[in-house]
Amino acid sequence: MGDTTFTELRNHAKRYFDAVEAGATVRVFRNGKPIADIVPIRAGVASWKRQATPLTIKGIALSREILSDRDESV
């Protein structure tokens, strides 16, 4: 099915979700910027085994910050 705008998705949601159910992926745009991908859920795969984008956080590791704070308080 491809790409669509948020307004088009809202106005024709059934058509897009039927396509996703059939295996298609739909990318949703708002003001020309992609905001979401609607993808089919693979049947028979536990949610914790599904492919996901890894979480990345910039900055110092929390455990390192806690140890640093403990060293300063002694």
BAKOLSE-667522 format. One record per atom (N, C-alpha, C): x, y, z. Coordinates in steps of 0.05 Angstrom, whole numbers, padded with zeros to 5 digits, always signed. Each point is the difference from the previous one (the first is absolute). Example, Ala and Ser with C-alpha at 12.3 -4.5 7.8 and 13.67 -1.06 7.14 Angstrom:
+00264-00114+00156;-00018+00024+00000;+00018+00024+00000;-00007+00021-00014;+00016+00024+00001;-00015+00022+00014;
***
This chain:
+00017-00024+00000;-00017+00024+00000;+00018+00025+00000;+00022+00000+00015;+00019+00022-00002;-00004+00023+00019;+00000+00024-00010;-00001+00024+00017;-00027+00013-00001;-00006+00014+00022;-00025+00015+00001;+00003+00023+00019;-00018+00019-00002;+00000+00022+00019;-00018-00007+00024;+00004+00014+00022;-00016-00005+00024;-00030+00004-00007;-00006+00021-00014;-00028+00006-00007;-00012-00023-00017;+00015-00009-00020;-00009-00022-00017;-00005-00026+00016;+00019-00005+00019;-00003-00024+00017;-00025+00003+00017;-00005+00023+00012;-00023+00005+00017;-00026-00004-00016;+00000+00010-00025;-00025-00001-00016;-00005-00028-00012;+00021-00016-00003;-00003-00026-00013;+00014-00022+00016;-00002+00001+00026;+00014-00018+00018;-00005-00029-00007;-00025-00008-00005;-00006-00028-00006;+00016-00010-00023;+00002+00015-00022;+00015-00008-00023;+00030-00005+00007;+00011+00018+00015;+00029-00003+00007;+00004-00023+00020;-00017-00003+00019;+00004-00023+00019;-00006-00027-00013;-00018+00000-00020;-00004-00025-00015;+00026-00007-00015;+00013+00020-00011;+00025-00005-00014;+00022-00010+00019;+00001+00012+00024;+00020-00009+00020;-00006-00029+00008;-00025-00005+00004;-00008-00028+00007;+00008-00020-00021;+00000+00009-00025;+00008-00017-00023;+00030-00001-00003;+00015+00014+00016;+00029-00002+00000;+00015+00025-00009;-00014+00021-00008;+00013+00025-00009;+00010+00017+00024;+00019+00017-00006;+00009+00020+00020;-00008+00027-00010;-00010+00017+00018;-00009+00027-00007;+00016+00020+00016;+00012+00019-00014;+00015+00022+00014;-00019+00024-00001;-00003+00012+00024;-00018+00023+00003;+00016+00026+00002;-00008+00020-00015;+00014+00026+00000;-00019+00021+00011;+00012+00019+00014;-00015+00024+00009;+00018+00024-00007;-00011+00019-00014;+00014+00024-00009;+00026-00008-00015;-00002-00021-00015;+00023-00009-00017;+00021-00015+00015;-00003-00005+00026;+00020-00015+00015;-00012-00027+00009;+00016-00021-00002;-00010-00027+00009;-00004+00000+00030;-00023-00010+00009;-00005-00001+00029;-00005-00028+00010;-00007-00018-00018;-00006-00028+00009;+00002-00019-00023;+00007-00025+00007;-00003-00023-00018;-00020-00019+00012;-00020-00007-00015;-00019-00020+00009;+00008-00026-00013;+00007-00020+00016;+00011-00025-00010;-00017-00023+00010;-00003-00021-00015;-00015-00023+00009;+00015-00015+00022;-00014-00011+00019;+00011-00016+00021;+00003-00029-00010;+00025-00010+00003;+00004-00027-00009;-00014-00019+00019;-00017-00017-00011;-00015-00019+00017;+00018-00021+00011;-00005-00009+00024;+00014-00021+00013;+00026+00007+00013;+00007+00026+00000;+00025+00009+00012;-00007+00016+00025;+00012-00008+00022;-00005+00014+00025;+00010+00029-00003;-00014+00019+00014;+00006+00028-00003;+00029+00006+00008;+00011-00014+00019;+00028+00006+00008;+00020-00011-00020;-00009-00016-00019;+00018-00010-00021;-00002+00016-00026;-00019+00018-00002;-00004+00016-00024;+00023+00020-00004;+00006+00006-00025;+00021+00019-00006;-00008+00027+00010;+00018+00014+00014;-00005+00026+00010;+00025+00017-00003;-00004+00026-00001;+00022+00019-00002;+00013+00002+00028;+00026-00004+00002;+00013+00001+00026;-00001+00029+00011;-00003+00002+00026;-00001+00025+00014;+00029+00010+00004;+00005+00024-00008;+00027+00011+00004;-00003+00027+00015;+00016+00003+00020;-00001+00024+00017;+00029+00011+00000;+00002+00026-00006;+00026+00012+00000;+00006+00010+00028;+00025-00001+00007;+00009+00010+00026;+00013-00022+00016;+00005+00005+00025;+00014-00019+00018;-00019-00022+00008;+00011-00023+00004;-00016-00023+00009;-00010+00005+00028;-00024-00007+00006;-00012+00005+00027;+00016-00013+00022;+00009-00025-00005;+00015-00014+00021;+00027+00015+00005;+00012+00010-00021;+00025+00015+00004;-00005+00026+00016;-00022+00013-00006;-00007+00025+00014;-00006-00005+00030;-00013-00022+00006;-00006-00008+00028;+00026-00005+00015;+00018-00015-00012;+00026-00005+00012;+00016+00025+00005;-00001+00018-00020;+00014+00026+00003;-00012+00016+00023;-00026+00000+00002;-00013+00015+00021;+00007-00012+00028;+00002-00026+00002;+00007-00014+00025;+00029+00008+00008;+00018+00001-00019;+00028+00007+00006;+00002+00028+00010;-00016+00018-00010;+00001+00028+00009;-00011+00004+00028;-00019-00017+00008;-00013+00004+00026;+00017-00012+00023;+00021-00015-00006;+00017-00012+00021;+00021+00019+00010;
***
